[in-house]
């Protein structure tokens, strides 16, 4: 079977080397008789989908059925959550691509037993999500009964001003957010508001000039 190998190491631990995973995965594929057609390697956190260029390429190639199975060191090297995993595997099943976790022997969708294990995992994950929804709803109702104010917390205007000043001086949004403690989403929201305000002033000035 034609196989694709995927390895990922986090940028947090500079000592990590993807070659450690790759050596193990190559040996594993050899023992299973898989023909490795390509190795995909990322140096990024699981949540950094933009930084995981190799993973995006793998997803595209899987859609074109350029291999029959994807082999990973462990599931957490590839997926951020069980929900994302099952959504991806459903799409792969339609094009005839399986998944094997070399370190988690029960995870192998090329076998009936492996498919059963994943089906059970999917059911457990859905149950956990339902339980979380129930707990969240109960918590919100209790908070309302106790008169607690719900909603987005107030933004520290001074911190936002600091971030905007840093950006105006040439700093990136990432750096400004880290230094000020304000999220990038909040910074972008304020920048958009300022942009609309400046545009309104400019339009008003143009009308007066006419």
Residue frames as qw, qx, qy, qz and C-alpha x, y, z in Angstrom:
[[0.000, 0.887, 0.461, 0.000, 0.00, 0.00, 0.00],
 [0.364, 0.512, -0.034, 0.777, 1.21, 3.50, -0.84],
 [0.486, -0.691, -0.441, 0.303, 1.72, 5.46, 2.37],
 [0.151, 0.766, -0.101, 0.616, 2.33, 9.04, 3.44],
 [0.593, -0.304, -0.506, 0.547, 4.27, 9.73, 6.64],
 [0.082, -0.840, -0.083, -0.530, 3.43, 12.77, 8.77],
 [0.623, -0.276, -0.433, 0.590, 5.64, 14.06, 11.58],
 [0.053, -0.845, -0.093, -0.524, 5.27, 17.23, 13.62],
 [0.552, -0.236, -0.466, 0.651, 7.29, 18.80, 16.41],
 [0.152, -0.927, -0.336, 0.073, 6.29, 21.84, 18.43],
 [0.381, 0.692, -0.145, 0.596, 8.15, 25.14, 18.19],
 [0.532, -0.801, 0.092, -0.258, 8.02, 25.42, 21.99],
 [0.788, -0.455, 0.368, 0.192, 10.66, 22.77, 22.60],
 [0.354, 0.808, -0.414, -0.226, 13.68, 23.64, 20.45],
 [0.291, -0.449, 0.844, 0.031, 15.31, 20.33, 21.36],
 [0.772, 0.275, 0.525, -0.228, 12.68, 18.30, 19.51],
 [0.026, 0.427, -0.692, -0.581, 13.81, 16.75, 16.24],
 [0.799, 0.253, 0.033, -0.545, 11.28, 15.36, 13.75],
 [0.478, 0.440, -0.750, -0.124, 13.86, 12.83, 12.60],
 [0.213, -0.166, 0.873, -0.406, 13.17, 10.83, 15.78],
 [0.673, 0.310, 0.419, -0.524, 9.59, 10.32, 14.63],
 [0.627, 0.578, -0.342, -0.395, 10.58, 9.78, 11.00],
 [0.153, 0.410, -0.899, 0.021, 13.05, 6.99, 11.77],
 [0.381, 0.070, 0.824, -0.413, 10.40, 5.15, 13.78],
 [0.650, 0.486, 0.218, -0.542, 7.74, 5.70, 11.11],
 [0.473, 0.562, -0.597, -0.322, 9.99, 4.50, 8.28],
 [0.006, 0.227, -0.964, 0.139, 10.76, 1.31, 10.18],
 [0.495, 0.243, 0.644, -0.530, 7.09, 0.84, 11.00],
 [0.650, 0.548, -0.095, -0.518, 6.05, 1.23, 7.35],
 [0.320, 0.475, -0.804, -0.159, 8.76, -1.21, 6.30],
 [0.187, -0.065, 0.932, -0.302, 7.46, -3.78, 8.78],
 [0.552, 0.420, 0.505, -0.514, 3.92, -3.35, 7.43],
 [0.512, 0.226, 0.682, 0.471, 5.00, -3.55, 3.81],
 [0.220, 0.902, 0.285, -0.237, 3.90, 0.04, 3.11],
 [0.590, 0.321, 0.212, 0.710, 5.58, 1.92, 0.26],
 [0.186, -0.737, -0.222, 0.611, 6.37, 5.43, 1.55],
 [0.489, 0.626, 0.389, 0.467, 5.69, 7.84, -1.31],
 [0.140, 0.689, -0.072, 0.708, 6.22, 11.07, 0.63],
 [0.481, -0.381, -0.554, 0.562, 7.17, 12.39, 4.05],
 [0.084, -0.799, -0.205, -0.560, 5.39, 15.49, 5.38],
 [0.571, -0.254, -0.461, 0.630, 7.08, 17.36, 8.24],
 [0.106, -0.855, -0.172, -0.478, 5.95, 20.41, 10.22],
 [0.423, -0.086, -0.496, 0.754, 7.59, 22.47, 12.93],
 [0.280, -0.370, -0.088, -0.881, 4.56, 24.16, 14.48],
 [0.323, -0.002, 0.718, -0.616, 2.04, 23.82, 17.28],
 [0.201, 0.334, 0.916, 0.097, -1.07, 21.70, 16.69],
 [0.177, 0.775, 0.493, -0.354, -3.30, 24.79, 16.62],
 [0.009, -0.659, 0.297, 0.691, -1.13, 26.69, 14.12],
 [0.736, 0.426, 0.525, 0.039, -2.85, 25.54, 10.94],
 [0.393, 0.909, -0.113, -0.079, -1.32, 28.40, 8.95],
 [0.139, -0.744, 0.651, 0.058, 2.16, 27.33, 10.04],
 [0.649, -0.086, 0.755, 0.005, 1.46, 23.65, 9.34],
 [0.436, 0.564, -0.378, -0.591, 2.07, 23.91, 5.60],
 [0.121, 0.229, -0.950, -0.176, 3.03, 20.24, 5.22],
 [0.275, 0.280, 0.841, -0.371, -0.24, 19.16, 6.87],
 [0.482, 0.597, 0.134, -0.627, -2.24, 21.30, 4.46],
 [0.340, 0.486, -0.678, -0.434, -0.35, 19.74, 1.55],
 [0.070, -0.036, 0.993, -0.086, -1.07, 16.28, 2.95],
 [0.421, 0.443, 0.592, -0.526, -4.80, 17.03, 3.18],
 [0.480, 0.616, -0.218, -0.586, -4.78, 18.21, -0.44],
 [0.242, 0.386, -0.854, -0.251, -2.86, 15.15, -1.66],
 [0.255, 0.117, 0.915, -0.289, -5.15, 12.82, 0.32],
 [0.519, 0.530, 0.297, -0.601, -8.10, 14.36, -1.51],
 [0.535, 0.594, -0.447, -0.403, -6.40, 13.42, -4.81],
 [0.971, -0.118, 0.188, -0.086, -5.76, 9.86, -3.47],
 [0.432, 0.731, -0.521, 0.089, -2.00, 10.06, -4.00],
 [0.128, 0.276, -0.900, 0.311, -1.61, 7.45, -1.27],
 [0.593, -0.335, -0.652, -0.332, -3.82, 4.90, 0.46],
 [0.670, -0.601, -0.397, 0.180, -2.86, 5.45, 4.09],
 [0.048, 0.810, -0.279, 0.513, -1.47, 8.19, 6.32],
 [0.794, -0.243, -0.457, 0.320, 0.90, 7.00, 9.05],
 [0.122, -0.831, 0.193, -0.507, 1.47, 9.23, 12.09],
 [0.280, 0.281, -0.766, 0.506, 3.59, 8.75, 15.22],
 [0.012, -0.388, -0.787, 0.480, 0.61, 9.51, 17.51],
 [0.119, 0.742, 0.622, 0.219, -2.79, 11.07, 16.91],
 [0.201, -0.893, -0.180, 0.359, -1.86, 14.31, 18.68],
 [0.412, -0.286, 0.420, 0.756, 0.87, 14.88, 16.07],
 [0.130, 0.281, 0.675, 0.669, -1.84, 15.33, 13.44],
 [0.242, -0.655, -0.570, -0.433, -5.08, 16.46, 15.07],
 [0.060, -0.395, 0.326, -0.857, -6.07, 19.23, 17.49],
 [0.549, -0.088, 0.489, -0.672, -9.14, 17.42, 18.78],
 [0.372, 0.114, 0.921, 0.026, -11.07, 14.20, 18.40],
 [0.474, 0.690, 0.396, -0.378, -13.81, 16.11, 16.61],
 [0.272, 0.761, -0.405, -0.427, -11.38, 17.39, 13.98],
 [0.200, -0.312, 0.911, 0.181, -9.92, 13.91, 13.61],
 [0.452, 0.335, 0.819, -0.111, -13.27, 12.25, 12.92],
 [0.438, 0.788, 0.124, -0.415, -14.29, 14.97, 10.48],
 [0.127, 0.675, -0.629, -0.365, -11.03, 14.48, 8.57],
 [0.270, -0.138, 0.950, 0.076, -11.30, 10.70, 8.60],
 [0.548, 0.532, 0.569, -0.305, -14.84, 10.84, 7.26],
 [0.414, 0.804, -0.194, -0.380, -13.55, 12.86, 4.30],
 [0.023, -0.532, 0.820, 0.210, -10.65, 10.45, 3.78],
 [0.511, 0.107, 0.842, -0.135, -12.94, 7.43, 3.87],
 [0.599, 0.671, 0.238, -0.368, -14.84, 8.83, 0.88],
 [0.466, 0.762, -0.415, -0.175, -11.64, 8.82, -1.19],
 [0.974, 0.043, -0.214, 0.063, -10.29, 5.55, 0.19],
 [0.334, 0.570, -0.521, 0.540, -7.52, 6.88, 2.46],
 [0.762, -0.500, -0.409, 0.045, -6.92, 5.29, 5.85],
 [0.105, -0.817, 0.383, -0.418, -5.07, 6.34, 9.00],
 [0.865, -0.161, -0.412, 0.235, -2.59, 4.43, 11.13],
 [0.274, -0.869, 0.314, -0.268, -1.11, 5.61, 14.42],
 [0.656, 0.364, -0.634, 0.188, 2.20, 3.76, 14.76],
 [0.080, 0.280, -0.712, 0.639, 2.45, 4.22, 18.53],
 [0.556, 0.040, 0.469, -0.685, -1.24, 3.52, 19.18],
 [0.077, -0.109, 0.938, 0.320, -1.64, 0.09, 17.66],
 [0.290, 0.478, 0.796, -0.233, -5.44, -0.02, 17.99],
 [0.309, 0.759, 0.084, -0.567, -5.80, 3.04, 15.72],
 [0.185, -0.212, 0.771, 0.572, -5.75, 1.61, 12.20],
 [0.589, 0.423, 0.237, -0.647, -8.66, 2.40, 9.90],
 [0.430, 0.390, -0.699, -0.417, -7.33, -0.04, 7.31],
 [0.215, -0.045, -0.970, 0.106, -8.69, -2.85, 9.53],
 [0.459, -0.563, -0.542, -0.422, -12.25, -3.56, 10.77],
 [0.604, -0.507, -0.467, 0.399, -11.06, -3.54, 14.40],
 [0.330, -0.105, -0.054, 0.937, -9.38, -0.17, 13.97],
 [0.194, -0.379, -0.395, -0.814, -12.54, 1.29, 12.46],
 [0.571, -0.586, -0.567, -0.095, -14.54, -0.03, 15.42],
 [0.531, -0.360, -0.332, 0.691, -12.13, 1.58, 17.90],
 [0.112, 0.058, 0.119, 0.985, -12.46, 4.94, 16.16],
 [0.371, -0.496, -0.539, -0.570, -16.25, 4.63, 16.08],
 [0.596, -0.570, -0.513, 0.239, -16.23, 4.09, 19.85],
 [0.406, -0.210, -0.127, 0.880, -13.89, 7.06, 20.29],
 [0.072, -0.300, -0.344, -0.887, -16.24, 9.21, 18.20],
 [0.503, -0.594, -0.564, -0.275, -19.21, 8.20, 20.35],
 [0.584, -0.482, -0.380, 0.531, -17.29, 8.99, 23.54],
 [0.272, -0.012, 0.065, 0.960, -16.17, 12.36, 22.15],
 [0.249, -0.456, -0.447, -0.729, -19.75, 13.27, 21.21],
 [0.592, -0.598, -0.538, 0.048, -20.95, 12.24, 24.67],
 [0.505, -0.324, -0.235, 0.765, -18.27, 14.43, 26.29],
 [0.063, 0.197, 0.233, 0.950, -19.34, 17.40, 24.14],
 [0.430, -0.571, -0.530, -0.457, -22.96, 16.92, 25.14],
 [0.618, -0.541, -0.450, 0.350, -21.98, 16.81, 28.81],
 [0.362, -0.114, -0.050, 0.924, -19.93, 20.01, 28.43],
 [0.147, -0.394, -0.387, -0.820, -22.90, 21.75, 26.79],
 [0.557, -0.616, -0.540, -0.138, -25.16, 20.68, 29.67],
 [0.584, -0.432, -0.317, 0.610, -22.67, 21.92, 32.30],
 [0.215, 0.078, 0.123, 0.966, -22.18, 25.24, 30.50],
 [0.304, -0.509, -0.465, -0.658, -25.93, 25.81, 30.19],
 [0.617, -0.600, -0.496, 0.118, -26.45, 24.92, 33.86],
 [0.508, -0.256, -0.179, 0.803, -23.66, 27.30, 34.86],
 [0.033, 0.262, 0.254, 0.930, -25.16, 30.15, 32.83],
 [0.463, -0.593, -0.506, -0.423, -28.60, 29.63, 34.32],
 [0.638, -0.521, -0.410, 0.393, -27.15, 29.55, 37.85],
 [0.374, -0.065, -0.025, 0.925, -25.17, 32.73, 37.18],
 [0.162, -0.439, -0.368, -0.803, -28.31, 34.51, 35.94],
 [0.583, -0.627, -0.503, -0.119, -30.25, 33.45, 39.03],
 [0.616, -0.455, -0.254, 0.590, -27.45, 34.83, 41.22],
 [0.088, 0.971, 0.143, -0.169, -27.56, 38.13, 39.34],
 [0.545, -0.410, 0.396, 0.615, -24.08, 37.82, 37.87],
 [0.399, 0.768, -0.145, -0.480, -23.29, 39.87, 34.79],
 [0.792, 0.081, 0.540, 0.274, -22.57, 37.73, 31.75],
 [0.522, 0.850, 0.060, 0.027, -20.79, 38.66, 28.57],
 [0.707, 0.423, -0.180, 0.538, -17.41, 39.78, 27.31],
 [0.548, -0.585, -0.243, 0.546, -15.12, 41.22, 30.03],
 [0.108, 0.982, 0.020, -0.154, -14.29, 44.91, 29.88],
 [0.772, 0.397, -0.037, 0.494, -11.24, 45.82, 27.82],
 [0.490, -0.625, -0.038, 0.606, -8.33, 47.69, 29.39],
 [0.417, 0.897, 0.137, 0.041, -8.33, 50.84, 27.24],
 [0.179, -0.868, 0.432, 0.168, -4.79, 51.80, 28.35],
 [0.620, -0.211, 0.714, 0.247, -3.49, 48.41, 27.25],
 [0.618, 0.608, 0.478, 0.140, -5.25, 48.77, 23.91],
 [0.171, 0.978, -0.095, -0.065, -3.74, 52.25, 23.42],
 [0.423, -0.638, 0.600, 0.233, -0.31, 50.83, 24.21],
 [0.677, 0.132, 0.685, 0.233, -0.79, 48.11, 21.61],
 [0.487, 0.808, 0.319, 0.093, -1.99, 50.53, 18.94],
 [0.060, -0.944, 0.288, 0.149, 0.91, 52.89, 19.66],
 [0.554, -0.394, 0.682, 0.272, 3.38, 50.01, 19.29],
 [0.645, 0.424, 0.599, 0.215, 1.83, 49.01, 15.96],
 [0.282, 0.954, 0.096, -0.013, 1.95, 52.58, 14.72],
 [0.228, -0.828, 0.481, 0.178, 5.66, 52.59, 15.60],
 [0.470, 0.524, -0.666, -0.245, 6.22, 49.51, 13.44],
 [0.310, -0.219, 0.889, -0.256, 5.64, 46.56, 15.80],
 [0.330, -0.111, -0.836, -0.423, 3.71, 43.52, 14.57],
 [0.658, -0.417, -0.133, -0.612, 0.27, 42.71, 15.95],
 [0.860, -0.160, -0.467, 0.128, 1.72, 39.57, 17.53],
 [0.475, 0.120, -0.423, 0.762, 4.40, 41.54, 19.40],
 [0.227, -0.367, 0.087, -0.898, 1.98, 44.30, 20.43],
 [0.777, -0.365, -0.306, -0.412, -0.51, 41.74, 21.74],
 [0.799, -0.105, -0.483, 0.344, 2.16, 39.92, 23.72],
 [0.333, 0.173, -0.340, 0.862, 3.60, 43.08, 25.27],
 [0.308, -0.291, 0.053, -0.904, 0.26, 44.71, 26.12],
 [0.184, 0.099, 0.901, -0.381, -1.66, 41.63, 27.17],
 [0.571, 0.415, 0.156, -0.691, -4.44, 42.42, 24.69],
 [0.700, 0.185, 0.677, 0.135, -5.62, 39.76, 22.25],
 [0.189, -0.103, 0.552, 0.805, -4.96, 40.20, 18.54],
 [0.019, 0.582, 0.759, 0.290, -8.70, 39.95, 17.90],
 [0.184, -0.843, -0.357, 0.358, -9.29, 42.96, 20.17],
 [0.279, -0.485, 0.287, 0.778, -6.48, 44.89, 18.51],
 [0.152, 0.181, 0.713, 0.660, -7.90, 44.19, 15.06],
 [0.056, -0.737, -0.672, -0.036, -11.36, 45.25, 16.24],
 [0.214, -0.807, -0.133, 0.534, -10.05, 48.59, 17.54],
 [0.271, -0.287, 0.490, 0.778, -7.95, 49.16, 14.42],
 [0.112, 0.433, 0.765, 0.464, -10.99, 48.54, 12.23],
 [0.127, -0.838, -0.498, 0.183, -13.05, 50.97, 14.33],
 [0.261, -0.660, 0.125, 0.693, -10.35, 53.63, 14.06],
 [0.252, 0.006, 0.663, 0.705, -10.18, 53.06, 10.32],
 [0.033, 0.660, 0.706, 0.254, -13.93, 53.58, 9.98],
 [0.216, -0.843, -0.279, 0.406, -13.75, 56.71, 12.14],
 [0.290, -0.460, 0.343, 0.766, -10.92, 58.21, 10.08],
 [0.184, 0.269, 0.738, 0.591, -12.77, 57.42, 6.87],
 [0.054, -0.795, -0.604, 0.013, -15.86, 59.15, 8.22],
 [0.244, -0.765, -0.026, 0.596, -13.85, 62.28, 9.08],
 [0.276, -0.204, 0.566, 0.750, -12.24, 62.29, 5.64],
 [0.112, 0.504, 0.759, 0.397, -15.60, 61.91, 3.91],
 [0.131, -0.858, -0.428, 0.251, -17.04, 64.74, 5.99],
 [0.278, -0.608, 0.212, 0.712, -14.08, 66.99, 5.12],
 [0.240, 0.083, 0.699, 0.668, -14.53, 66.22, 1.43],
 [0.029, 0.713, 0.684, 0.153, -18.21, 67.14, 1.60],
 [0.197, -0.848, -0.186, 0.457, -17.41, 70.47, 3.28],
 [0.325, -0.359, 0.435, 0.759, -14.79, 71.20, 0.65],
 [0.173, 0.384, 0.735, 0.531, -17.43, 70.81, -2.01]]
